[in-house]
């Protein structure tokens, strides 16, 4: 286990064949996950941002590599700092990051169509009560940087199980097919620096940090 100069835990390294992501345990991160899953008191946003930055730095230093299959499943967004641009516009309050209110349910679901090729589909949904807006489209995993690129080509709006509207967007099927010919530089993506059975943490192309927890049964 690694410690900072003030004696607090930073993160755990590789032990007995387990990766850093499988053994990582920090007080701030654990409190954040517990808050998002069970409504216990949350750590301060500033402390969590500091923790995430430390974990990102350690992941890069350790040259951590994750498997595409580790990202599959449904994850609920719980904390975000916004992009670099929005942080500059909003000032230090948003810049420190914030926990999302429980009334807003933002979920990201990754499904594989070809695990070996790192290709699949993403569904990003925003729910407010029974109302749900869902965007979906293709994904491509780039293991060298732990980056999952994505594009949204289909929109769906529903209330409960009743579909109100659906439509292909941004070129639909043609754009989805062309997606796999592009390089990472031309795509939207999340670069994951922490992947565990219970949470994901990543930096987006816009520079913001985000933390998700796995959807509970």
FENDACOR-V838343 format. One record per run of one state. SS is the DSSP state (helix for helix, strand for strand, loop for the rest). FROM is the first residue (numbers start at 1). LEN is the number of residues. Records with the same first field share a line. If there is no record, write none. Layout:
# FENDACOR-V838343
SS->FROM-LEN + FROM-LEN
This chain:
# FENDACOR-V838343
loop->1-1 + 4-5 + 12-3 + 16-2 + 19-1 + 24-3 + 39-6 + 63-5 + 72-1 + 81-3 + 91-1 + 96-2 + 100-4 + 115-4 + 129-2 + 143-4 + 151-3 + 160-2 + 169-3 + 180-4 + 187-1 + 196-3 + 205-4 + 215-3
strand->2-2 + 9-3 + 15-1 + 18-1 + 73-8 + 98-2 + 104-11 + 119-10 + 131-12 + 147-4 + 154-6 + 162-7 + 188-8 + 199-6 + 209-6
helix->20-4 + 27-12 + 45-18 + 68-4 + 84-7 + 92-4 + 172-8 + 184-3
